[in-house]
C-alpha cells in the first residue's frame, strides 16, 4: 500500500459510519497491513469504539497481524 493510500485508509477507522470502521478492520487483517499507524488504529477501535461488532472485528484484524510470522 502506498503512503498516500495508507493515510486515507487510516482515516477509515475514525469514520462516522460503523460499517466503514468495520470494513477497515476486516481489510487491515485480510491485507495484513502491519504498519504501526494501522496497528495503533486497530487498538484504538478496540478500546474506544461504541459498537461491539466493530470492536470484535478490530480484534480479529489485529489477530491476523500478530499471526503474520506464524503462517
C-alpha positions in Angstrom: 0.0 0.0 0.0 1.4 3.4 -0.9 1.9 6.1 1.7 -0.8 8.2 0.1 -3.4 5.4 0.3 -2.3 4.5 3.8 -3.3 7.9 5.2 -6.7 7.7 3.6 -7.1 4.1 4.8 -6.1 5.1 8.4 -8.9 7.7 8.4 -11.5 5.0 7.8 -11.0 3.8 11.4 -12.5 7.1 12.6 -15.4 7.3 10.1 -18.8 8.3 11.5 -20.3 5.2 10.0 -19.7 1.9 11.9 -19.9 -0.1 8.6 -16.8 1.8 7.3 -14.9 1.3 10.5 -15.9 -2.4 10.5 -14.7 -2.9 6.9 -11.4 -1.1 7.6 -10.8 -3.6 10.4 -11.5 -6.5 8.1 -9.4 -5.1 5.3 -6.4 -4.5 7.6 -6.4 -8.1 8.7 -7.0 -9.7 5.3 -4.4 -7.5 3.6 -2.1 -7.9 6.6 -1.3 -4.2 6.8 1.1 -4.3 9.7 2.1 -0.6 9.6 2.4 0.9 13.0 -0.3 3.5 12.3 -2.8 0.8 11.4 -2.0 -1.3 14.4 -2.5 1.8 16.6 -5.8 2.5 14.9 -7.0 -1.1 15.5 -6.0 -0.8 19.1 -7.9 2.5 19.3 -11.0 0.9 17.9 -10.7 -2.0 20.4 -10.6 0.4 23.3 -12.9 3.2 22.2 -15.4 2.2 19.6 -19.0 2.2 21.0 -20.1 -0.7 18.6 -19.3 -4.1 20.0 -19.3 -5.7 16.5 -16.6 -3.2 15.3 -14.5 -3.9 18.4 -14.7 -7.7 17.6 -13.7 -7.1 14.0 -10.7 -5.0 15.2 -9.7 -7.8 17.5 -9.8 -10.3 14.6 -7.9 -7.9 12.3 -5.2 -7.4 14.9 -5.0 -11.2 15.5 -4.3 -11.6 11.8 -1.4 -9.1 12.0 0.0 -10.7 15.1 0.0 -14.1 13.4 1.9 -12.9 10.3 5.1 -14.7 11.4 3.2 -18.0 12.1 1.8 -18.6 8.7 
